[in-house]
């Protein structure tokens, strides 16, 4: 069986080596030495100043909305994972959807300004499949209208845009370290911001608002990463360059075998982007083609996934709106299997099935 992704698991002895440190100290949570060590390694590797680990990748979105004191409307993309929208609603704000660019699949800045009202407080945009948004234009719009910018950068570990880590853009960036991600801690995530004061505010929010053991800065929740998660992250981190290189090789082979298939388009990466090969999406010419491809792959026990489907503007708990590009793209986008362990023969089989699929 071949799934859309395969979690990278380091050798067990490497994981247990880090775990042993936590067991020896009998310190399993509340920011032990493994969490601090992993944060420091990530900050150096990613060239970011302020990064705090969290227990999952959704909490940082909610914490950012809370810490920025956002209210009213937040402009966002309909083409993302549901957590992007649900975090806005969960924090009692209203998502206002703006359609996406057909080529890069990210929110279309040309349409953002028309959606701004006196109730708009922020833009929450997603770098799709590790493909950066049109960052400069979004920031210009935010500056003109005094709006905050949050980036859902769940897929962006290691991505650079114009030579800068993509996490360094906007007021806050968030990332997921879920088991399906390139770098993972089993379950986990982080928030990053260049503003130290803002970072500290989010930090206190993620730890019950604690200021020492008996004093509190204010309201908070429990968003801390455990030592068990950090141990896995440290073991995975030791292999990160190997993981990225293997995925790059797999993507190159997919591109070689699929670039002439008339019934689909491959992802277009924004210029001046150092991409991370996080997913391998194809956009079919119709939903009928997508379903046929899925069916034929499933017969061979190959299970791609429809990312992102459905378009988030169709969720039952948001105000009804029409996003023609996102709705169309979401029905036609399929992510093919991609992992550090994907071999050439599997890619050849997948490409052969796609090439032979007739609708």
Secondary structure as UniProt FT lines:
FT   STRAND          2..3
FT   HELIX           12..25
FT   HELIX           33..46
FT   STRAND          51..54
FT   HELIX           59..67
FT   TURN            68..69
FT   STRAND          73..77
FT   HELIX           82..90
FT   TURN            91..92
FT   STRAND          94..98
FT   TURN            102..104
FT   HELIX           109..115
FT   TURN            118..119
FT   STRAND          120..126
FT   TURN            129..130
FT   HELIX           135..145
FT   STRAND          148..152
FT   TURN            154..155
FT   TURN            157..158
FT   STRAND          160..161
FT   TURN            162..163
FT   STRAND          164..165
FT   HELIX           166..168
FT   STRAND          172..176
FT   TURN            179..180
FT   STRAND          189..192
FT   HELIX           196..205
FT   TURN            208..209
FT   STRAND          210..211
FT   TURN            212..214
FT   STRAND          215..216
FT   HELIX           227..237
FT   TURN            238..239
FT   HELIX           240..258
FT   TURN            259..260
FT   TURN            262..263
FT   STRAND          264..266
FT   TURN            271..272
FT   STRAND          273..274
FT   STRAND          280..284
FT   HELIX           287..299
FT   TURN            300..301
FT   STRAND          302..303
FT   TURN            307..308
FT   HELIX           312..314
FT   TURN            316..317
FT   HELIX           324..332
FT   STRAND          333..336
FT   TURN            340..341
FT   HELIX           344..356
//
